[in-house]
Amino acid sequence: MAKRTKRLTSTGDEAELIRINKFLSEAGVCSRREADRYIAEGKVKIDGLVAQMGAKVGPGNQVTFCDKPVKKEEKLVLIAFNKPEGIVCTTDSREPDNIIDYIQYGMRIYPIGRLDKDSEGLILLTNDGNIVNKILRAENNHEKEYIVTVNKDITPEFLKAMSSGVPILDTVTKPCKVYQIDKRTFGIILTQGLNRQIRRMCEYLEYRVLNLKRIRIMNIRLGRLRTGDYRNVTEQEIEELTRSFMKH
């Protein structure tokens, strides 16, 4: 990890002024959306003054969050974590089961996207806002693969309906790949991330999800990583991620 720098995924002139929410995101404090909330709450200061929404900062500015200095880390952190059920993908310390306190990584990191509290499996965490934005950009159609166990036997009609598209949340889910593993377990590869999408799809078809595990995000796989453990994403995996970003 020592050789990694933000330059693997950053673009443009690092010396130019950037919006304060982007600065906080790239520094690993929080997501841009969370940064906007903290700015509105007056928790962010620039050169000792309460930051205003949309303010820009450069290398000469001193930024603080909750009166603690914020510096952009040069070392890239990108880890793959096997989230247990019951852990919540939030940086909010008011949530007793938040993912950050559970991992206790030792540096500011935050999750890329979400994985339901009731679900388990792969989630990525980083201190690099550029990676977050590129992975979460829905139009990039990045694949996420899940293994799902339901409460009754799977039928060919169920598999066909799941793969063709299911009406939920005032829309119809995109066609996707679905494959059967055993009588009550199937795999599904999604390229969209609607709220509790798989559970809602199953409920519409009168099935109930008993267990849901994410096993892959793009080229990064859960593999044999034990529940509750994390690993560094490898240099090779990062290079493949970067190539994928360049295609879109």
N, C-alpha and C positions, 0 to 999 in steps of 0.2 A: 504493500500500500504506500510505502514511503515515496515512491517515484511519481505517484499520481498527482496531477494538478488539475485545476478547473479548466485549463486550456483544452482538455480532451473534448469538452462539450460546449464551451463558450464560443461566441462569435462576436465579431466586431471589435471596435477599439475599447479596451478595458478602461482607458483614461477618460472617456467621455462621461458627461453627466447622465445619471439614470434616475428613474423615479424611486422614491423612498421605499415603496412597497416591493419593487423589484430588488432593491438593495438588500432589504431584510430577508427576502426569499432566498437570494443567492448566498447570503451569509449563514443560512441554515437556521434562522430564528423561527420561521413559520412560513406558511404558504402566502401568496399575495393576497388572497381573500381575507385570511386571518390578519395580515398586516394592516389592511384597510380598517379592520375593526379596532385594532390596537391604536392606530393613529387617531381614529375618531374618539377613542377613550382617553387620549392625551398621554399615552404611555411611551410615546416615541418622541425624542428630542433631537434636534440638529443644532450643533454648536450651542447647546444649553437652552435653546428655545423650543417650545412645543411644536412639533412638526404639523404642517398643514397637508391635507389630502392633495396629492399630485405634486408635492414638492420634489425637487431633484437634488441629488448630492453627487459630489465628486471626491477624488482622493484626498482633498484638503479638508473635508468636513469631518467633524466628530459626531458620530451617531450613538445615541444611547437608547436602550430599551429597558424600561423599569429602572432607570438611572444606572444601568450597567453598560459599559462600553461594548459596541458591536463592531467586530472586524470580520471582513470576508476571509474565510479560511482558504488557503491555497491548496491544502490537501483535500483531494476528492474522497468523500466517503459515499460508498454505495454498497449496502448490505442486503442480503436476502434473508428474510426471517420467516420461520415456520410458526405462524400465529396460532396459539391455542384458542379453543372456544372460550368465550367470556371476556377476552381482551378487546378493548375498544380502540379503534384506529384514530386517535385524537392526540394532540399535543396539550390539551387542556388539563392542567394538573388538578382541577376540581373534580375530574372524573377519576374515582379511585382505581379503576381498572385500566387506566390509559396505557397505551403501548410504550410510551417513552419511559415511564417509571418502571415498567416491567423489564425492559431491555437493559436500562442503566448503562448506556453505551459510553458515556464520559465526554462526549462532544455533542453540540447541538445538531440534531438530525430530526427529520420528520417524515411521516409515511407518504408514499406516492399513491394517491387515491385512497380507496377504502376497501375493507373486507368486513362484512357484517359481523357483529358481536357473536352471533350464533354460528358463524362459519369458521373454518380453520384453513391453514395452509399458507401459501406463498404471498408475502407482501414485501415490497422493496422500500427501503428507507434511505435517505440521502441528505446531504447538506448543499446540494446543487440545484438551484431553482430552474436552471435550463433543462436539466434532465426531467424534472417534474413536469414542466410545461409541455415538453415534447411527447412524453409518454401519455399524458392526460388529454392531449388534443384529439378529440373524438374522430375528426376527419381523417386521421392517420390510419384508422382501421387496424390498430394493433391487436393481435390475438391474445386471448386469455383462456386457459383451459382448466376445466373443473371435473372432478369426479363426484357424482351425486348418488346417494342411496335414498330410495323412496319407500313408502309404506305398503305398496302392493305390487304385484307382478307387472312388468313393463310389456306393453303390447306393440305390435308393428304400427298401429294407428297413433299411439302416443309418440313414438319416435318420429313418425312422419310429420305430425303436427308440430312438435318441438323444433324440428329442423326447418319447417316451412315458414314459421312465423306465428306468433300468438298475440292476440289483442290484449294489451295491458297498458295502464297509465295513459289512456287516450291516444295510443298509437299501436302499431303492429311491429313486433320485434323483427329484426333483420333475419333473413335466412342464415342458418348456421349449420355446422357439422355436428351431428349427434351419433354416437355409436354405443351399442349395448355391450356391457361387460359381463353381467350375470342377470339372473331373473329380476332383481330389483335395483341394480346399479347400472348407471350409464355415464359416459363421458360426453362433455359438450364443450365446443370451442366458440367463444363469443368474440365479436369485434365491436361491441357496444357495451355500455355499463349503466343500464337503467337501475334505479333503486330496487334492491332485492329482486333483481330480474329473474333469476332462475326459480326462486321460490314462488314468485307471482305466476310465472309461466306454468309451473307444475300445478299450482292451486287452480288455475283456470281450467286445466284438464282433469281436475278432481284427483290429484295426487298430492301427497304431503311429503316434504323433504325431511328425512331423518338425519342425514349427514351431508355436509357440503364441504368439499376441500378443493382449494385452488392449487394446481400442480405446476402451472407454467404461466409466465408473463413474457410474451414475445419469445426471445431465444433463451430466457433464463428459466431453468427448471428447478423444482423443489428437490428432486432426487431423493437421496437418503437422509436429508437433513431432519434431525429429530424435532418433535414438537417442542417449542419453547427455545430452540437454538437458532443461531444466525451464523452466516458466513459472509466473507467478503466476496462480492461479485468479481470474477476474475478479469484480468486484463483482456483476455481473448473475448469474453462476453461483452465487455465495454466496447471493444473495437467493432464487434458485430452490431451492437446497439447503435453506435455512431453511424455505421454504414446504412442501417435501416432508416435513421433520421434523414440522411442525405437523399433518400429516394423520394421523400415527400416534400 
